[in-house]
Amino acid sequence: MKLQLYVPDGRYAPWIEGFAEALPEAQCLTWEDSQGQAADYAVVWRPPLEMLRGRTDLKAVFNLGAGVDGILRLRDTAPDALPAGVPIVRLDDAGMAAQMGEYVTAAVLRYFRKLDAYDAQERAGTWKFLKPHRRADFTVGVMGIGALGAHIARTLAGFGFPVRGWSRSPKAVDGVQSFHGTDGQGAFLDGIKVLVNVLPLTPETEDIIDTALLYRLAKGAYVVNVARGQHLVEADLLAAVQDGQIAGATLDVFRTEPLPAEHPFWQEPRITITPHISALTLREDSIAQIAGKIRLLAAGKPIAGVVDLGRGY
């Protein structure tokens, strides 16, 4: 069995060592060292077009993350960019849900408890009580309630917040009021105090957080984006913050990463910026999950996480 590995940063050694331990029956080679050779499986993060284009040897392509837009974007480049009939498999969780739940919860609680405002008062040497938010009116909306979004929604509901979830198709999450589809989007957005975006990036969801959406939220709402930068129309958010419709935002993803030094977000104190760290890929967990799925495939058994190429996730 042969695995072909591609990671953009070129740090292959820990991955190769991990697969050697978790899947000793497999030979793991880097894409750079094995170009032109046949392989059984590709394990990739944002692979180059030439790695997958026209391949007929692969049995599956494993993506080192939950979001597969880094693979599916290749279809815009060439009609045969993806191997025909070969399943694309995303990570189900691999430790990302807990991390993302922590990150989003911290951002929501920071806004709920007005800690940014108290920080500003501290810097100004001001001792002043601020009227707290009323929990019953502090509705949090989570866009995208797949494995990661559902965990986030349940975590926030555990703090006593009214939580809504919105997805493309009907989904049920305990303690969460669920909405779905275009028809349910308006009711989902109406009056939300915090909007959390965990949607997959597809042609339908690109630029979804725009002026029209932001002004459906409650006055002074807060935005948390941990999905993809392309979901957000950045100029629209900046204008809504400066207009007072949006109180602020915590953003972990951007259209251009690293965020350019001249980007206006850096100069807006009400926007908190982190460098795409809300849910880091945990190498050991990811390797164990992929190795387990390869063994299931080799035994002719079904696996979870196979991407619906028509839906994009």
N, C-alpha and C positions, 0 to 999 in steps of 0.2 A: 504494500500500500504506500502511495506517495502523496504527500501534502505539499502544496505550493503556497508560500506565505508572502504577503505584501503588507508592509506598514510604512507610511510616508516618512516617518522620522528615521528609518533605517536601523532602529534598535532591535535587531532580530534575536540576539543571543538568548535573552530571557524566555522568549516565546519558543524557540527551538528546544531549549533545555526543558521547558515545561511540557511540551508535547512528547519529548523523549521519555519523560517519566509517566505521563498520563496515558500515552498511546505508544508503547514501546514497539509495537508491531509495524509502526509507520515510519517512513523516512520523511523528514521535514526539511525542505529546501527553500531558500529565498527565491523570489521571482527573478531577481537579477542574476542569480547563479544557475537558474534552470530554464531560462527562456528557450523555447523550441522543444523542450522535453514534454512528454505526456505526463499527466498527473491524474490522480483519482479525485482529489478534492482541492479547492482553493480556499484559503482563509485570508480575508482581506479587510482593509479599511481604506476607503476611497481609492480604489485601484485605478491604474492607467487604462485607457481604452485598449491598448494592444495586449493586455493581459488576458482579457476575456473574449475579445472579438473573434467570432467564428470558431470557437473551440468546440470540438466534438468528443474530447476525451473525458471531460469532467462529469462526475456523478452528482455533485452539489457544490454550491458556492456558499461559504459561511461568512457572514458579515460580523465584524468585531464591534458590534453596537446594536442598539435597538432600532435606530433610524437608518433606513436603507437608501436614502436619497443620494448618497455618495456613489452607489452602484447604479441606481435607476437613472441618474442624470446622464449616464453614458448613452442611453437610448436616443437622446437629442443629438448625438454626434454621428451615429451610424445605425442603419437598420439592423445590422447583425452584431451590434455591440455586446449583446448578452448571448450566452450559449443557448441554442434552441432546446426547449424541453428540460432544461436543467434547473432544479429548484434553487431559489435564493433563500437562505435561512438566516434569520436574525436572532440575536440573543434574546431570550425571554426576559431575563432580569439580570442574573449574574451580579447581584449586589447593588444594582443601580437604583432600584426602587427605594431602598432604605436611605441612600444618600440624597436622592432627590426629595424625598419626604422631609428630611431634615432641613435641607436648603430652603424649600418653599415655606415650611412651617416657620423657620426663623424670620423670613422676610415678612410673612403675614403677621406674626406676633409683633414684630418691630413696628409695623404700621399701626396695628391695633392698639398697642400700648404707647404710641406717640413718642417712641424713643429717639427718633431723629429730631423731633422738635425739642425734646429735653436736652439732647446733645447741643443743639444750637443755643439754648438758654445757658447751658454750662459755659460754653465758649464766651458768651456775652456777660457772664457773671450775674445772671438773673435767676432769682428764686421765685417761681411762679407756678401755681396749680393750673393744669390744663384739663378741661372737661373731658372725661374719657368717652370713648365710643360705647354705645349700648350694644352688648353682645347679640341680643335678639334681632337687632337691625343690621348686623354686620354680616351680610350675605357674601359668601365666597363662591365664585363660579369657576369650575375647572373645565377647560375646553380640551377634550381628548381624554376619554376614560377607558383606555386600554389598561395593560398591566401596571404601567407606571402611574398613569393618571388616577386609576382606581385606588391605588395605595395612598396617593396624596390626598384624595378626597376623603377617604376613611380616616386618615390621620387628622385632618382638619376638623372633621365631624366629631372626633374624640375630644376636641377642645370646647365643644358646645356651640360651635358656629353653625348657622344654617348654611348648608353646602348644596350647591347645584352642580350637576354634571351635564355636559353636552357632547354628543358624538354623532357620527354619520348615521349609524343604525341604532335601534333600541338596545340599551344595556341597563342592567339593574345592579346597583351597588348599595349595600346596607347603609342606612342612615343618610343617603344622598338622594335628593330630588332629581330625577333624570329627565332630560330633554334630548330630542334627536332630530336630525334632518333640518332642511331649510325652514320648514314650517314651525319647528320648535325653537329656532334660534332667537327670535325676538323675545319670547317669554323668558328664555334663559337669561338673556342679557339685562332685561329690565330691572334697574335698581341695584345691580351688583356693586358691592363696595370694594371687592378685590377680584380681579380677573387673573387667573393662572392659565397659561398656555402650555399644553403638553401634546399638541396635535402632531401627527405625522405630517411631513412636508409633501404635498402633492400639488398638481396644477390647480386644484380646487381650493386649497388652503393657503397658497402663496398670497401675500398681501392681505390676509383676512383681517388683521388688526389695523384698521384704517380710521379715518375721521368719522365715518358713519357709525362704525362699531363703538368707538370710544365715547361718542356722545349718546349712546344708548345706556351707558353705565350711569350709576348715581353720580351726582356732582361731587367732585373731590375723591373719586375712586382711585384705586392703586392698581398697577399692572405688574405682573411677574411673568417673565418669558424665559422658559428653560427648554424650549423645543428647538427652533431654528430661527436664525436672524431673518430669513426671508419671509417669515410669517408677518413681520411687523413693517409697516410703512414708517420708517424712522422719522421723517419730517413731520408726519401727522402726529406722532406721539409728542415730539418736541413742542409743536404748536399747541397741543391740547394741555400740556403741562404749563406752558407759559401763559395760557389763557385761563388757567385755574380749573378747567374741567377735570383734569387728572392731577391728583395731588403729588404723584411721583411714581417711580417705577424701579424695580430691581431687574436688571437684564444680565443674563449669563451668556447670551448668544447674539451674534451680529452678522450682518450681511458680509462684512469684510473682517476677517480675523487674522492677526491681531487688529483690534480697533485702531484706525489711524490716529496719530497724535493730534491732527487738526480737526478731528470729528467734534461737532458741537456738543455731543453728549458729555465729553470730559469737562466742559465748562458749566454744565447744569447741575447744581448741587442736589437737586431733588431726584436725580437719576443715579442709582447705585450700579456700578459696573463691576462684574467679576469675569475672569478670563476663561469661560467655558469649563467650569469646574463643578457644576452642580451635581453631576453624576459621572465619576471617572470609571473607566473600564477597569475592573479588577481582574488582573491577569490570571491568577490561579482559578478563580471561579469560572472565568470565560473558557479557559482551556478544558476544565473538567466538563463543562456543559457541552462543548463542541465534540470532545472525545466520546462522550456518552451518546450523542446523536449519531456520530459516525458508526459506532458499534451497532446501534439500532438499524441504521440504513443497511449495513452489511448483513444483518440478520433478516432483512426484508420486512422490517417493522416500521410503522408510521412514527413521525417525529413532530414535535410542536415547533412553531416559529416559522413555518414555510410562508413566504411572502406571496400575497395575491398580487400579481403584477398588474392586473387591471385596476385595482384600488390603490396600489402604491404602498401597501403596508401589510 
